[in-house]
Amino acid sequence: MGLLTRMTTLFKADAHGVVDSLEDRSLLLKQHLREAETELVRKRARLEAVVAEEKQSREASKRLATELKRIEEDVSLAIDGDKEELARFAIKKLLGLKRRSEQVEHRGKQLREECAEVAKELERQEQELSELRVQVKAFLARAHAGEEDLRFIEPVVEDEEIEIELLRRRQRRGEKEAS
């Protein structure tokens, strides 16, 4: 009986250790960072797919325009030759192609809008990921130093941000001196 009690206690302790390691903030932060990077990869792939589909749409639109022009010539030729049946046949074909062309143009417009949306969202998420990486690095550095409290993480200022602020202040000073 004593052995079973000891084994139960050992398993409970091991389970608590697993839970504690799962709750480790640095592990959670690293996992969130990986998830954000994965989302960016997925978003980039979506953007590439939309760009490729939009390109195919443009090419299809060009082919349809060429085909429409050719059939227009066929209609004119049939009418000029008093071939009413051929003219009707060509017009039927022409009207179908015009509808298809309108559909392709509409889809192309949707794809261009989606492309712009996805690109804008991707840019925003890349900026957020960059900021998240900096914060995670700062947290991990503090965690190694023994300062693991997330509430007191000071934001890390990038060198580029310093340069931009310096330029703004110089510009303001120049405007004041000019006044």
PyMOL commands that set and color helices and strands:
alter all, ss='L'
color gray80, all
select helices_A, chain A and resi 2-22+25-80+84-145+150-152+159-178
alter helices_A, ss='H'
color red, helices_A
deselect
rebuild
show_as cartoon
